[in-house]
Amino acid sequence: MKIGKVPENVLKRSILKKTGCKRSEVLVGAKVGEDCACLQLKEDEVFVISTDPITGAKEDIGLYAMTVSTNDLASAGAEPVAVMVTALLTPDTTEEDIKKIMTDLSENAKALNIQIIGGHTEITEAVNRPILSLTAIGKAKKGEMIKTSGAKPGDDVLVTKWIGLEGTSIIAKDKEKELLKKFPSKMIYDAINFDKYLSVIPEAATAVKSGVSAMHDVTEGGIFGGLWEMAESSGVGLLIDLRKIPVKQETIEICNYFDINPYELISSGSMLMASKDGNKLKLELERIGIEATIIGKCTDNNDRVLINGENKRFLEPPKTDELYKVICE
């Protein structure tokens, strides 16, 4: 395609026809020439907005973009309502490529009951792979928003599902042929399909009702990055048992093969939570079929300590995600 905005006929037939669900809150949505969207909320509700780019995935980029942006809202205790999509695409992009991305976005939006209300689609030489950046808009009751900074000394620290799900899925898709030479096909197929676990909206909704203190979806930097960010924003210390952090065997095998650290691997699908009563929250999550593990406690000092048997070390600020050591080679 030519550099610049996509042609209007492509916009109409391959983008504007794929906008997820229709939401009653949307007064003005995606249309040709419409630069702004408009949403109406009740007097006792607030907007919650988050934005995220997807730069590390080649396959199923729409799935990852929709999931990551809406997971941010869920971690704040908000119900996702709508998203705006900015797509920066390479000159060799075809209309079929655009239609596939939009179909992926639309189908995932429908599954989450979300409307795509606008955005921007451009062909540019400034990128060497497709980049999607989504701005997600949600709603929450006034005064009921959950903050990453809400963790308190004495709170239990929980992790839902397993760490490394997103990174494992991305790597398994990107390096499928190479991995199949080393591992059983079932293992790689299972790893690819970790993307079915990526939404944290169900556990977030349950946690809000169960009095969670803080939530943080585990994205770039992995569980180590997520723990640091929650502790730093809350002004608390941590005492974390490394052996209790849940991780799938497929993730361990793939990380060992590529010599990367699963604890520093992008981990959408896993929610980090702090709760005054971790056992109660764990039971509530398990009632809806969500695995949850208590991995430690928040403390009243600035030490962020990782315990591994007799060994002890201090958590460090987030580093570059391990994913890029594999997919950027």
For each residue, the residues with C-beta under 8 A, 3 or more apart:
1: 6 7 10 89 91 93 94 95 123
2: 91 123
3: 91 123 124 125
4: 122 123
5: 11 120 121 122 123
6: 1 10 11 15 98 121 122 123
7: 1 10 11
8: 11 12 32
9: 12 13
10: 1 6 7 13 14 15 95 98
11: 5 6 7 8 14 15 16 32 121
12: 8 9 15 16 17 32
13: 9 10 16 17
14: 10 11 17 18 95 98 99 102
15: 6 10 11 12 18 30 98 102 121
16: 11 12 13 19 30 31 32
17: 12 13 14
18: 14 15 99 102 103 105 106 116
19: 16 29 30 106 109 115 116 117
20: 83 105 106 108 109 110 112 114 115 116
21: 109 110 113 114 115
22: 26 115
23: 26 81 82 113 114 115
24:
25: 39 40 41 81 82 139
26: 22 23 29 37 38 39 81 82 115 117
27: 38 39 40
28: 31 34 36 37 38 117
29: 19 26 34 37 115 117 118
30: 15 16 19 34 37 116 117 118 119
31: 16 28 34 118
32: 8 11 12 16
33:
34: 28 29 30 31 37 118
35: 118
36: 28 118
37: 26 28 29 30 34 82 84 117 118
38: 26 27 28
39: 25 26 27 47 81 82 117 137
40: 25 27
41: 25 45 46 47 139
42: 45
43:
44: 141 142
45: 41 42 139 140 141 142
46: 41 139 140 141 142 145
47: 39 41 137 138 139
48: 73 76 78 137 138 139 140 145
49: 135 136 137 138
50: 69 72 73 76 135 136 138
51: 69 133 134 135 136
52: 65 68 69 72 133 134 136 219
53: 131 132 133
54: 57 61 64 65 68 131 132 133 134
55: 129 131
56: 170 266 321 323 324 327
57: 54 60 61 64 170 173 174
58: 61 129 130 173 174 327
59: 170 173 174
60: 57 63 64 104 173 195
61: 54 57 58 64 65 101 104 130 132
62: 65 66 101 102 103 104 105 107 108 132
63: 60 66 67 104 108 195 198
64: 54 57 60 61 67 68 166 170 195 198 268
65: 52 54 61 62 68 69 85 105 132 133 134
66: 62 63 69 70 83 104 105 108 109 112 114 134
67: 63 64 70 71 108 198 199 268 269
68: 52 54 64 65 71 72 134 217 219 268
69: 50 51 52 65 66 72 73 83 134 135 136
70: 66 67 73 74 80 83 112 114 136 138 199 201
71: 67 68 74 75 198 199 200 201 204 217 219 268 271
72: 50 52 68 69 75 76 136 217
73: 48 50 69 70 76 78 79 80 136 137 138
74: 70 71 77 78 80 199 200 201 204 205 215 217 271
75: 71 72 146 148 200 204 215 216 217 271
76: 48 50 72 73 138 140 145 146 147 215
77: 74 140 144 145 146 204 207 208 215
78: 48 73 74 138 139 140 145
79: 73 138 139 140 205
80: 70 73 74 83 112 113 114 136 137 138 201
81: 23 25 26 39 114 115 137 138 139
82: 23 25 26 37 39 114 115 116 117 136 137
83: 20 66 69 70 80 109 114 115 116 117 134 135 136 137
84: 37 116 117 118 119 134 135 137
85: 65 105 116 118 119 120 121 132 133 134
86: 119 120 121 132 133 134 135
87: 98 101 119 120 121 122 130 131 132
88: 122 124 126 127 130 131 132 133
89: 1 93 97 98 121 122 123 124 127 130 131
90: 93 123 124 125 127 128 129 130
91: 1 2 3 123 124 125
92:
93: 1 89 90 97 98 123 130
94: 1 97 98
95: 1 10 14 98 99
96: 99 100
97: 89 93 94 100 101 130
98: 6 10 14 15 87 89 93 94 95 101 102 121
99: 14 18 95 96 102 103
100: 96 97 103 104
101: 61 62 87 97 98 104 105 130 132
102: 14 15 18 62 98 99 105 106
103: 18 62 99 100 106 107
104: 60 61 62 63 66 100 101 107 108
105: 18 20 62 65 66 85 101 102 108 109 116 132
106: 18 19 20 102 103 109 110 116
107: 62 103 104 110 111
108: 20 62 63 66 67 104 105 111 112
109: 19 20 21 66 83 105 106 112 114 115 116
110: 20 21 106 107 113 114
111: 107 108
112: 20 66 70 80 108 109 199 201
113: 21 23 80 110
114: 20 21 23 66 70 80 81 82 83 109 110 136
115: 19 20 21 22 23 26 29 81 82 83 109
116: 18 19 20 30 82 83 84 85 105 106 109 119
117: 19 26 28 29 30 37 39 82 83 84 137
118: 29 30 31 34 35 36 37 84 85
119: 30 84 85 86 87 116
120: 5 85 86 87
121: 5 6 11 15 85 86 87 89 98
122: 4 5 6 87 88 89
123: 1 2 3 4 5 6 89 90 91 93
124: 3 88 89 90 91 127
125: 3 90 91
126: 88
127: 88 89 90 124 130 131
128: 90
129: 55 58 90
130: 58 61 87 88 89 90 93 97 101 127
131: 53 54 55 87 88 89 127
132: 53 54 61 62 65 85 86 87 88 101 105
133: 51 52 53 54 65 85 86 88
134: 51 52 54 65 66 68 69 83 84 85 86
135: 49 50 51 69 83 84 86
136: 49 50 51 52 69 70 72 73 80 82 83 114
137: 39 47 48 49 73 80 81 82 83 84 117
138: 47 48 49 50 70 73 76 78 79 80 81
139: 25 41 45 46 47 48 78 79 81
140: 45 46 48 76 77 78 79 144 145
141: 44 45 46 144
142: 44 45 46
143:
144: 77 140 141 208
145: 46 48 76 77 78 140
146: 75 76 77 150 207 208 212 214 215
147: 76 150 214 233
148: 75 151 214 215 216 229 230 233 234
149: 214 230 233 234 235
150: 146 147 213 214 234 274
151: 148 155 157 213 214 230 231 234 236 274 298
152: 155 213 234 236 274 276 298
153: 236 237 298 299 300
154: 276 297 298 300
155: 151 152 213 214 236 274 275 276 278 297 298
156: 274 275 276 277 278 279 281 294 296 297 298
157: 151 227 238 240 272 273 274 278 294 295 296 297 298
158: 272 273 274 275 278 281 282 292 293 294 295
159: 163 218 223 245 246 270 271 272 273 292 293 295
160: 200 203 270 271 273 285 290 291 292
161: 165 197 246 269 270 271 290 291
162: 165 197 246 247 248 251 269 270 291
163: 159 218 222 223 245 246 247 251 262 263 265 267 270
164: 167 168 222 247 248 251 255 262 265 266 267 270
165: 161 162 168 169 194 195 197 198 248 251 267 268 269 270
166: 64 169 170 194 195 198 219 266 267 268 269
167: 164 170 171 222 251 262 265 266 267 321 322 323
168: 164 165 171 172 191 194 248 250 251 254 255 265
169: 165 166 172 173 191 192 193 194 195 198
170: 56 57 59 64 166 167 173 174 266 323 327
171: 167 168 174 175 191 254 258 323 326 327
172: 168 169 175 176 179 188 191 192 194 250 254
173: 57 58 59 60 169 170 176 192
174: 57 58 59 170 171 326 327
175: 171 172 178 179 258 326
176: 172 173 179 180 188 192
177: 180 181
178: 175 181 182
179: 172 175 176 182 183 188 191 254 257
180: 176 177 183 185 188
181: 177 178
182: 178 179 257
183: 179 180 187 188 253 254 257
184: 187 188
185: 180 188 189
186: 189 190
187: 183 184 190 191 250 253
188: 172 176 179 180 183 184 185 191 192
189: 185 186 192 193
190: 186 187 193 194 250
191: 168 169 171 172 179 187 188 194 248 250 251 254
192: 169 172 173 176 188 189 195
193: 169 189 190 196
194: 165 166 168 169 172 190 191 197 198 248 250 269
195: 60 63 64 165 166 169 192 198
196: 193
197: 161 162 165 194 269
198: 63 64 67 71 165 166 169 194 195 268 269
199: 67 70 71 74 112 202 269
200: 71 74 75 160 203 204 217 268 269 270 271
201: 70 71 74 80 112 204 205
202: 199 205 206 288 290
203: 160 200 206 207 271 285 288 290 292
204: 71 74 75 77 200 201 207 208 215 271
205: 74 79 201 202 208 209
206: 202 203 209 210 284 285 287 288 290
207: 77 146 203 204 210 212 215 271 273 275 281 284 285
208: 77 144 146 204 205 212
209: 205 206 284
210: 206 207 275 280 281 284
211: 275 276 277 281
212: 146 207 208 215 273 274 275 281
213: 150 151 152 155 273 274 275 276
214: 146 147 148 149 150 151 155 230 234 273 274
215: 74 75 76 77 146 148 204 207 212 271 272 273 274
216: 75 148 226 229 230 271 272 273
217: 68 71 72 74 75 200 226 268 270 271 272
218: 159 163 222 223 225 226 267 268 270 271 272
219: 52 68 71 166 225 226 266 267 268
220: 225 266 318 321 323
221: 224 225 226 228 229 264 266 318 319 321
222: 163 164 167 218 225 226 261 262 263 264 265 266 267 321 322
223: 159 163 218 226 227 245 263 264 267 270 272
224: 221 227 228 263 264 315 316 318
225: 218 219 220 221 222 228 229 264 318 319 321
226: 216 217 218 219 221 222 223 229 230 267 272
227: 157 223 224 230 231 238 240 272 304 315
228: 221 224 225 231 232 304 315 316 317 318
229: 148 216 221 225 226 232 233 318
230: 148 149 151 214 216 226 227 233 234 272 274
231: 151 227 228 234 235 236 237 238 298 304 315
232: 228 229 235 317
233: 147 148 149 229 230
234: 148 149 150 151 152 214 230 231 274 298
235: 149 231 232
236: 151 152 153 155 231 298 299 300
237: 153 231 298 299 300 301 302 303 304 305
238: 157 227 231 296 297 298 299 303 304 305 315
239: 296 297 299 305 307
240: 157 227 244 245 295 296 304 305 306 307 315
241: 244 245 295 296 307 308
242: 245 263 306 307 308
243: 308 309
244: 240 241 293 294 295 296
245: 159 163 223 240 241 242 263 293 295
246: 159 161 162 163 291 293
247: 162 163 164 251 252 262
248: 162 164 165 168 191 194 251 252
249: 252 253
250: 168 172 187 190 191 194 253 254
251: 162 163 164 165 167 168 191 247 248 254 255 262 265
252: 247 248 249 255 256 262
253: 183 187 249 250 256 257
254: 168 171 172 179 183 191 250 251 257 258
255: 164 168 251 252 258 259 260 261 262 265 322
256: 252 253 259
257: 179 182 183 253 254
258: 171 175 254 255 325 326
259: 255 256
260: 255 264 265 322 323 325 326
261: 222 255 264 265 322
262: 163 164 167 222 247 251 252 255 265 322
263: 163 222 223 224 242 245
264: 221 222 223 224 225 260 261 318 319 321 322
265: 163 164 167 168 222 251 255 260 261 262 321 322 323
266: 56 164 166 167 170 219 220 221 222 321 322 323
267: 163 164 165 166 167 218 219 222 223 226 270
268: 64 67 68 71 165 166 198 200 217 218 219
269: 67 161 162 165 166 194 197 198 199 200
270: 159 160 161 162 163 164 165 200 217 218 223 267
271: 71 74 75 159 160 161 200 203 204 207 215 216 217 218
272: 157 158 159 215 216 217 218 223 226 227 230
273: 157 158 159 160 207 212 213 214 215 216 281 292
274: 150 151 152 155 156 157 158 212 213 214 215 230 234 298
275: 155 156 158 207 210 211 212 213 278 280 281
276: 152 154 155 156 211 213
277: 156 211 280 281
278: 155 156 157 158 275 281 282 294
279: 156 282 283 294
280: 210 275 277 283 284
281: 156 158 207 210 211 212 273 275 277 278 284 285 292
282: 158 278 279 285 286 292 293 294
283: 279 280 286 287
284: 206 207 209 210 280 281 287 288
285: 160 203 206 207 281 282 288 290 291 292
286: 282 283 289 290 291 292
287: 206 283 284
288: 202 203 206 284 285
289: 286
290: 160 161 202 203 206 285 286
291: 160 161 162 246 285 286
292: 158 159 160 203 273 281 282 285 286
293: 158 159 244 245 246 282
294: 156 157 158 244 278 279 282
295: 157 158 159 240 241 244 245
296: 156 157 238 239 240 241 244
297: 154 155 156 157 238 239
298: 151 152 153 154 155 156 157 231 234 236 237 238 274
299: 153 236 237 238 239 303
300: 153 154 236 237
301: 237
302: 237
303: 237 238 299 314
304: 227 228 231 237 238 240 314 315
305: 237 238 239 240 312 313 314 315
306: 240 242 312 313 314 315
307: 239 240 241 242 311 312
308: 241 242 243 311 312 313
309: 243
310:
311: 307 308
312: 305 306 307 308
313: 305 306 308
314: 303 304 305 306
315: 224 227 228 231 238 240 304 305 306
316: 224 228 319
317: 228 232
318: 220 221 224 225 228 229 264
319: 221 225 264 316
320: 324
321: 56 167 220 221 222 225 264 265 266 324
322: 167 222 255 260 261 262 264 265 266 325 326
323: 56 167 170 171 220 260 265 266 326 327
324: 56 320 321 327 328
325: 258 260 322 328 329
326: 171 174 175 258 260 322 323 329
327: 56 58 170 171 174 323 324
328: 324 325
329: 325 326
